[in-house]
Amino acid sequence: MHSQNYAHRDIKLENMLIDEYNCIKIIDFGFSCAISSQRLHKILCGTPCYMSPELVSKQKYNPASVDIWALGILFYRMLTGVFPFSGMCFVVWLSWIGKNESILFKRIKKGEFVVPNLSFPVKNLL
């Protein structure tokens, strides 16, 4: 997608499907946009637990970089079952996020999360 100069801007587990051939399909392109290497974006969009530090800081951002960050969050969640910056599972997150979004955003900005107990190669990739 990025090689075709498009960014999704809402990468999350809920927007991933697996077909009968075990190929991942990305859905919900409601926030997607055309990208260029010279143009930064400023529209705040996406799902809070997957947002990058520049998004939650309301800075201009590269949409492709935001997608890469969200993939890291998605990978962490797939490995551990929780979000890295809230430390909660999705069901608890739904009620938690409304009241504590500012706490979540502070943790994202500071990079405060626990590195899970995983094998070195997986931890290194994460």
C-alpha positions as CSV (number, residue, x, y, z in Angstrom):
1,M,0.0,0.0,0.0
2,H,2.8,2.4,0.9
3,S,4.7,1.6,-2.3
4,Q,1.5,2.7,-4.1
5,N,1.6,6.0,-2.1
6,Y,-1.3,5.3,0.1
7,A,-1.6,5.0,3.9
8,H,-4.3,3.4,5.9
9,R,-4.1,5.4,9.2
10,D,-6.3,3.0,11.2
11,I,-4.3,-0.2,11.3
12,K,-5.7,-2.4,14.1
13,L,-6.6,-6.0,14.7
14,E,-10.3,-5.3,14.0
15,N,-9.3,-4.2,10.5
16,M,-7.5,-7.4,9.6
17,L,-9.2,-10.4,8.1
18,I,-7.6,-13.8,7.1
19,D,-8.9,-15.5,4.0
20,E,-9.1,-19.2,3.3
21,Y,-5.5,-19.2,2.0
22,N,-4.3,-17.6,5.3
23,C,-3.6,-14.3,3.5
24,I,-4.2,-11.1,5.5
25,K,-6.6,-8.6,4.1
26,I,-6.8,-5.1,5.4
27,I,-10.3,-3.5,5.6
28,D,-11.9,-0.2,6.5
29,F,-10.1,2.5,4.4
30,G,-12.2,5.3,5.9
31,F,-9.1,7.2,7.1
32,S,-6.8,6.2,4.2
33,C,-5.1,8.9,2.2
34,A,-2.7,9.5,-0.6
35,I,0.9,10.2,0.7
36,S,4.0,11.9,-0.6
37,S,7.4,12.0,0.9
38,Q,7.3,15.8,1.1
39,R,3.9,16.2,2.7
40,L,3.2,15.8,6.4
41,H,-0.4,15.5,7.6
42,K,-2.1,17.0,10.7
43,I,-5.6,15.5,10.8
44,L,-6.0,13.4,14.0
45,C,-7.5,10.1,13.1
46,G,-7.2,6.4,14.1
47,T,-7.9,4.4,17.3
48,P,-6.3,5.8,20.5
49,C,-4.5,2.6,21.7
50,Y,-2.8,2.4,18.3
51,M,-1.8,6.0,17.9
52,S,1.8,7.1,17.6
53,P,3.5,9.8,19.8
54,E,3.3,12.4,17.0
55,L,-0.4,11.8,16.6
56,V,-1.3,12.0,20.3
57,S,1.0,15.1,20.5
58,K,-1.0,16.7,17.7
59,Q,2.1,17.2,15.6
60,K,2.4,16.9,11.9
61,Y,3.1,13.3,10.9
62,N,4.0,11.0,8.1
63,P,1.0,8.7,7.5
64,A,3.2,5.8,6.5
65,S,5.1,6.1,9.8
66,V,1.9,6.1,11.7
67,D,0.9,2.8,9.9
68,I,4.2,1.2,10.9
69,W,3.8,2.3,14.5
70,A,0.3,0.8,14.6
71,L,1.6,-2.5,13.2
72,G,4.0,-2.6,16.1
73,I,1.1,-2.1,18.5
74,L,-0.9,-4.8,16.7
75,F,2.1,-7.2,17.0
76,Y,2.5,-6.5,20.7
77,R,-1.2,-7.1,21.2
78,M,-1.2,-10.3,19.2
79,L,1.8,-11.6,21.3
80,T,0.5,-10.5,24.8
81,G,-3.3,-10.0,24.5
82,V,-3.0,-6.5,25.9
83,F,-2.2,-3.1,24.6
84,P,1.4,-1.9,25.4
85,F,0.5,1.5,26.9
86,S,-2.8,0.7,28.6
87,G,-1.8,-2.8,29.8
88,M,-5.4,-3.9,29.3
89,C,-7.3,-6.3,27.1
90,F,-9.7,-5.0,24.6
91,V,-12.9,-5.6,26.6
92,V,-11.6,-3.7,29.6
93,W,-10.2,-1.0,27.2
94,L,-13.6,-0.1,25.9
95,S,-14.8,1.2,29.3
96,W,-11.3,2.4,30.3
97,I,-10.5,4.6,27.3
98,G,-13.2,7.2,27.7
99,K,-12.1,8.1,31.2
100,N,-8.4,7.7,30.8
101,E,-7.4,8.8,27.3
102,S,-5.1,11.5,28.6
103,I,-3.3,8.9,30.8
104,L,-2.9,6.7,27.7
105,F,-1.6,9.6,25.6
106,K,0.9,10.5,28.3
107,R,2.2,7.0,28.3
108,I,2.5,6.9,24.6
109,K,4.4,10.2,24.5
110,K,6.8,9.0,27.2
111,G,7.1,5.5,25.7
112,E,6.1,3.9,29.0
113,F,5.3,0.2,28.5
114,V,6.4,-3.1,29.8
115,V,8.5,-5.3,27.5
116,P,7.0,-8.8,27.8
117,N,8.9,-11.9,28.7
118,L,9.5,-13.3,25.2
119,S,12.4,-14.9,23.4
120,F,15.2,-12.6,22.3
121,P,14.4,-12.7,18.6
122,V,10.8,-11.9,19.1
123,K,11.6,-9.2,21.7
124,N,14.1,-7.7,19.3
125,L,11.6,-7.6,16.5
126,L,9.0,-6.0,18.8
